[in-house]
Amino acid sequence: METIQNQTFDAERALYGVHGVRVTDCAFDGPADGESAFKEGSDITAERCFFNLRYPFWHDHGLVIRDSEMTQLCRAALWYSDHIEITRTKLHGIKALRECSQVTLRDCDIVSPEFGWSTRGITMERCTAQSEYFMMRSTDLHFDHVDFRGKYSFQYIENAVFEHCRFDTKDAFWHAKNVVVRDCVVKGEYLAWYSENVTFERCTIIGTQPLCYCKGLRLVDCTMEDTDLAFEKSEVEATILSPVVSIKNPYAGRICVPAVGEVIRDDANAKGQIVCTGADKQTDSCCA
């Protein structure tokens, strides 16, 4: 493998089409302001590199990026590429990952609006992320110990598992399909509306109007905090370990909960059963 080290590149397509190259301690920066440094290459390793120019990795196959930094000016850093490993790297440019496949990120810091759109097969471990519209329309995700903050995350995703994560996010998991969220904390408004076959196991769910208009929704031994108007028009099977502020018109299924502050039933078609299990259970008319 050819090695390139301790150099600065700022020309357009500076390393276009390279194959089998290791780039160490290099900077992609400078007055020429060139784009697309590694376009259409393969088997590329970048270590301890600084990326301050646009579109460095497009149409590449086989990338390893370690201990590097992609600044705010490094926009749309990885598109249309596959078999990517990124470790201990800052990804701080907008739209940093899109239309890629077979991606692994470990110990990375992501500050990138519109990150991860339409990506297939992404594993993320021990990462922090800030974004809007995070991972939209992506498939086959596995996240473990990820701390995320932002709006409109995980919309339209399919086939995903999230474990030991913390999400502070509004409008998360809208229209998501075939998702398992396990041992996570999920805080935000309007969680998982219009989703299908989403399961929350041993999670803490915080915020107003969660889990409405869902199909095939399951909650297993979850805790809910400050959750009002929950489960409206949803098909749901739920075991909840904490009181819920209010539940509104569950469409079908069964919700077991210690107590409910208010049950709202003003839709004759909403037949979901609510069973209060606490020692101070509500009246039958409240939890019918």
C-alpha positions in Angstrom: 0.0 0.0 0.0 1.4 3.4 -1.0 1.9 5.8 1.9 1.4 9.6 1.7 2.3 11.6 4.8 2.8 15.1 6.1 1.4 16.9 3.0 -1.2 19.5 2.3 -3.6 19.3 -0.6 -5.9 22.0 -1.8 -6.3 21.3 -5.5 -9.4 20.0 -7.2 -9.6 16.2 -7.1 -6.1 16.1 -5.5 -6.1 12.3 -5.1 -8.7 11.4 -7.6 -9.1 7.7 -8.4 -6.4 6.4 -6.0 -6.4 2.7 -5.1 -4.6 1.1 -2.2 -3.2 4.2 -0.4 -2.6 5.2 3.2 -2.7 8.9 3.9 -1.3 10.0 7.3 -0.9 13.4 9.0 -2.1 15.3 5.9 -4.3 18.4 5.5 -6.9 19.0 2.9 -7.1 22.7 3.1 -5.8 25.8 1.3 -6.4 28.8 -1.0 -7.2 26.7 -4.1 -10.3 25.5 -2.2 -10.5 22.3 -4.4 -13.3 19.8 -4.0 -13.5 16.0 -4.2 -10.1 15.0 -3.0 -10.6 11.2 -3.1 -13.4 10.8 -5.6 -13.8 7.3 -7.2 -11.1 5.6 -5.2 -10.8 2.3 -3.3 -8.9 0.8 -0.4 -8.1 4.1 1.2 -6.9 4.7 4.8 -6.8 8.2 6.2 -5.2 8.6 9.7 -4.8 11.8 11.7 -5.9 13.9 8.8 -7.6 17.4 8.7 -10.4 17.9 6.1 -11.5 21.5 5.6 -12.7 21.2 1.9 -15.9 19.9 0.4 -16.9 16.4 -0.8 -13.7 14.5 0.0 -15.1 10.9 -0.3 -17.6 10.3 -3.1 -18.0 7.0 -5.0 -15.3 5.3 -2.9 -15.1 1.6 -2.0 -13.3 0.5 1.2 -12.5 3.5 3.5 -10.9 3.5 6.9 -10.8 6.9 8.6 -9.2 7.2 12.0 -8.3 10.0 14.5 -9.3 12.7 12.0 -11.3 15.9 11.8 -13.9 17.1 9.2 -14.7 20.7 9.9 -17.9 22.7 9.2 -16.5 23.6 5.8 -16.1 19.9 4.9 -19.7 19.5 3.8 -21.2 16.4 2.2 -18.1 14.4 3.2 -19.1 10.9 2.4 -21.6 10.2 -0.4 -22.3 7.1 -2.6 -19.5 5.1 -0.9 -19.5 1.7 0.8 -17.6 -0.5 3.3 -16.6 2.4 5.5 -15.0 2.3 9.0 -14.7 5.6 10.9 -13.1 5.7 14.4 -12.4 8.6 16.8 -13.2 11.2 14.2 -15.1 14.5 14.3 -17.7 14.8 11.5 -18.8 18.4 11.8 -19.9 19.3 8.2 -23.5 19.3 7.0 -24.8 16.2 5.2 -21.8 14.2 6.2 -23.1 10.8 5.2 -25.6 10.0 2.5 -26.5 7.2 0.1 -23.7 5.0 1.6 -23.7 1.3 2.7 -21.9 -0.9 5.2 -20.8 1.8 7.5 -19.3 1.5 11.0 -18.7 4.5 13.3 -17.0 4.1 16.7 -16.2 6.8 19.3 -17.0 9.6 16.9 -18.4 13.1 17.5 -21.0 14.1 14.9 -22.3 17.7 14.5 -24.0 17.5 11.1 -27.6 18.5 10.0 -29.1 16.0 7.6 -26.7 13.2 8.6 -27.0 9.7 7.3 -29.9 10.0 4.8 -30.7 6.8 2.8 -27.8 4.9 4.2 -28.0 1.1 4.3 -26.3 -1.0 7.0 -24.9 1.4 9.6 -23.4 0.4 13.0 -22.7 3.2 15.5 -21.1 2.6 18.8 -20.1 5.0 21.7 -20.8 8.1 19.6 -22.3 11.5 20.3 -24.4 13.3 17.6 -26.2 16.5 17.1 -28.3 16.8 14.0 -31.7 17.6 12.4 -33.4 14.9 10.2 -30.8 12.4 11.5 -30.7 9.1 9.6 -33.8 9.8 7.5 -34.9 6.9 5.2 -32.0 4.7 6.3 -32.3 0.9 6.8 -30.6 -1.8 8.8 -29.2 0.3 11.7 -27.6 -0.9 14.9 -26.8 1.8 17.5 -25.2 1.0 20.9 -24.4 3.7 23.5 -25.2 6.6 21.3 -26.0 10.0 22.8 -28.1 12.1 20.3 -29.6 15.6 20.4 -31.7 17.2 17.7 -35.0 17.3 15.9 -36.8 15.0 13.5 -34.6 12.0 14.0 -35.0 8.5 12.5 -37.9 9.3 10.3 -38.9 6.7 7.7 -36.2 4.3 8.9 -36.6 0.5 8.6 -35.1 -2.5 10.3 -33.2 -1.0 13.2 -32.0 -1.9 16.7 -31.1 0.8 19.3 -29.5 -0.3 22.7 -28.3 1.7 25.7 -28.8 5.0 23.9 -30.0 8.5 25.1 -32.1 10.5 22.6 -33.3 14.0 23.3 -35.3 14.6 20.1 -38.5 15.9 18.8 -40.7 14.0 16.3 -38.4 10.9 16.4 -39.2 7.6 14.6 -42.1 9.0 12.5 -43.2 6.4 9.9 -40.5 4.0 11.2 -40.9 0.3 10.5 -39.6 -2.8 12.2 -37.6 -1.1 15.0 -36.5 -2.3 18.5 -35.5 0.3 21.1 -34.0 -1.4 24.1 -32.8 0.0 27.5 -32.8 3.5 26.2 -34.0 6.9 27.4 -36.1 8.8 24.8 -37.0 12.4 25.5 -39.1 14.6 23.3 -42.4 15.5 21.8 -44.6 13.4 19.5 -42.7 10.2 19.6 -43.1 7.6 16.8 -46.3 8.8 15.2 -47.5 6.7 12.2 -44.9 4.0 13.0 -45.3 0.3 12.3 -44.0 -2.7 14.3 -41.9 -0.6 16.8 -41.0 -2.2 20.1 -39.7 -0.4 23.2 -38.2 -2.7 25.8 -37.2 -1.4 29.3 -37.1 2.2 28.1 -37.8 5.5 29.8 -40.1 7.6 27.6 -40.4 11.3 28.4 -42.6 14.0 26.8 -46.0 15.0 25.5 -48.3 13.1 23.1 -46.1 10.0 22.4 -46.9 6.9 20.3 -50.0 8.0 18.3 -51.4 6.5 15.1 -49.1 3.5 15.4 -49.6 -0.1 14.1 -48.1 -3.1 15.8 -46.7 -1.0 18.7 -45.3 -2.8 21.8 -44.0 -1.5 25.1 -42.3 -4.0 27.5 -41.7 -2.9 31.1 -41.2 0.8 30.2 -41.4 3.9 32.3 -43.2 7.0 31.1 -42.7 10.5 32.5 -44.8 13.7 31.7 -46.6 11.7 29.0 -50.0 13.0 28.2 -52.5 12.2 25.4 -50.6 9.0 24.8 -51.5 6.2 22.3 -54.1 8.1 20.3 -55.5 5.9 17.5 -52.7 3.3 18.1 -52.8 -0.5 18.0 -50.7 -1.2 21.1 -49.7 -3.9 23.6 -48.0 -2.3 26.5 -46.8 -3.0 30.0 -45.9 0.3 31.7 -44.3 0.5 35.2 -45.2 4.1 36.0 -48.3 6.3 36.1 -49.3 8.1 32.9 -50.7 11.6 32.8 -53.4 10.8 30.3 -54.3 8.3 27.6 -56.5 9.2 24.7 -58.5 6.9 22.4 -56.2 3.8 22.0 -57.5 2.2 18.9 -56.9 -1.5 19.7 -54.9 -3.7 22.1 -54.2 -3.6 25.8 -52.3 -1.2 28.0 -51.4 -2.2 31.5 -50.4 0.7 33.7 -50.3 1.4 37.5 -52.4 4.5 37.2 -53.7 7.0 34.7 -54.5 10.6 35.6 -57.1 10.9 32.8 -58.5 8.5 30.2 -60.1 10.3 27.2 -62.6 8.4 25.2 -64.5 10.5 22.7 -64.1 8.2 19.6 -66.5 5.2 19.5 -64.1 3.4 17.2 -61.3 3.4 19.7 -61.6 0.1 21.5 -58.2 -0.3 23.1 -58.3 -1.7 26.7 -56.7 0.1 29.6 -56.0 -2.0 32.7 -54.8 -0.3 35.9 -52.6 -2.5 37.9 -51.6 -0.3 40.9 -52.7 -0.7 44.5 -54.7 2.6 44.1 -56.2 1.5 40.7 -58.7 3.8 39.1 -62.4 3.0 38.8 -63.6 0.7 36.1 -65.2 3.6 34.3 -61.9 5.3 34.1 -59.9 2.3 33.0 -62.4 0.4 30.9 
